[in-house]
Amino acid sequence: MNLPFQVDLHEKVAVVTGAGGVLMREFARALAACGAKVALLDINFDAAKSVADDIGENAVAVRCNCLDKESIKAAKAEVNAAFGKINFLINGAGGNHAAATTDNETADMGGGKDFFALEESGIRFVFDLNITTAFLVTQVIAEDMLGRGGNIINISSMNAYRPLTKIPAYSAAKAGISNFTQWLAVHFAAEGIRCNAIAPGFFVTNQNKDLLFQKDGTPTARTGKILAATPMRKFGEPYDLLGALLWLADEKASGFVTGTVIPVDGGFSAYSGV
């Protein structure tokens, strides 16, 4: 695998949740390429297994529903049996839902599904998928790190800095992830467990591609607005996240770094629009 630089993770046992997705599968591959033993957790077992099979003997796919604590406990037991105690966690499970998404950016646009039509079940699902999963998975996995030290990386978003139109629940949930990251960093500091987050800018994934491109492949109006607000004028590629990941993964490089949220966004969070 082509990496921006190499770090030594040969003594690490890493768990990546949401590992069948576009971004997290690249995280798993990068950790394995640096010597870590990697467990790929996903409710979509086939997607995770495809990546694990590609990585080889240092990877195992584990079916896990990150909204079910018993499922997480069973997954942890499977990882422990395969590789031993866990000392590295990436909370990558997350996403949005159509039931928590408005059709229009502002209330005065009218027509379609507005704020008042958003479904309670959709709002709860988005919060659970992002916040509750990170809470439950960390609660289960971090037990292995007590007295040994560890490294937790959460996946936040540009939505945590400035909420995007149409997706209020996802924006609020990712802001919660950033706050939860800081809370964990303080709570676990004395145990030698670092906790940081990476906040990707705009990357094309299976979850957002229908918002970004028409069925014929042409960009939507939303894509035009995103790129206009991104000084580098392009979407990120999964590779663009690996430098931040490996830096945070390396105790020698970032051993005194905890409680941070690192934006990887082509300048989106720095741009005022003027």
Secondary structure, 3 states (H helix, E strand, C coil): CCCCCCCCCCCCEEEEECCCCHHHHHHHHHHHHCCCEEEEEECCHHHHHHHHHHHCCCEEEEECCCCCHHHHHHHHHHHHHHHCCCCEEEECCCCCCHHHCCCCCCHHHCCCCCHHHCCHHHHHHHHHHHHHHHHHHHHHHHHHHCCCCEEEEEECCHHHCCCCCCCHHHHHHHHHHHHHHHHHHHHHHHHCEEEEEEEECCECCCCCHHHHECCCCCECHHHHHHHHCCCCCCCECHHHHHHHHHHHHCHHHHCCCCCCEEEECCCHHHCCCC
